[in-house]
Amino acid sequence: MHYHPIILCVLLLTFLPSCSRPSHPMSTTRGVGIGDGSLVVEMWASEDCVRPGDTVKLRATVTNTSSKTQVIELHDKPVLDLVIDFNKSTRIGMRRWSDGKPLTPDLTRLELTPGASKSIEMDWVVDEGKTGPVGINAQFIYSDRVSVVPGILVNVSICSGPLGP
């Protein structure tokens, strides 16, 4: 039997695990009750399947959904942060939005009137040589010991297609 080379190439590309399908934005939210009110934290990423060298836009947003002003103040860490965790078991390669930023009141204090929100954004350039899922979290710390961490997984070079991964 003789197969045409173009047909053979198309068949091979169909079955290779890769980012052959279009990438999509993704988000997740979590809420927390604080005192008489509540806050909603959203984690958003512009892509869910990328290759090394690609840029992914990330955003963390906290919204006051209550009827009262909410004030959160910490002294030694940011109230809201983005955390990219390459290896959850060893924490090697973990990167934060707050890395290298001084702990000013803009990072350690959050005051939101009813319906107001605050967002932080960063661009993440995917490291060369990285393959597999990368955990990304929107870390919202509302007391010295308690936080809300909605997270997503961005797959690097291994994305499921119509026939599976």
Number of C-alpha atoms within 10 A of each C-alpha: 2 4 7 7 9 9 9 11 10 10 11 10 11 15 14 15 16 19 19 18 13 11 15 11 14 15 18 15 18 15 17 14 11 14 8 10 15 17 22 19 24 22 24 22 23 17 20 21 25 25 21 14 13 15 16 18 14 25 20 26 20 23 20 22 20 19 12 15 15 21 12 14 18 17 13 11 17 24 22 27 23 24 21 23 20 20 13 12 7 9 11 10 12 14 15 17 20 17 10 7 9 12 15 12 13 11 19 18 18 19 15 19 15 17 13 15 17 14 14 15 15 16 14 16 14 17 15 10 10 15 16 15 19 19 16 24 25 31 23 23 20 21 12 12 6 9 15 19 22 21 21 21 19 24 22 22 19 19 22 16 16 9 9 9 12
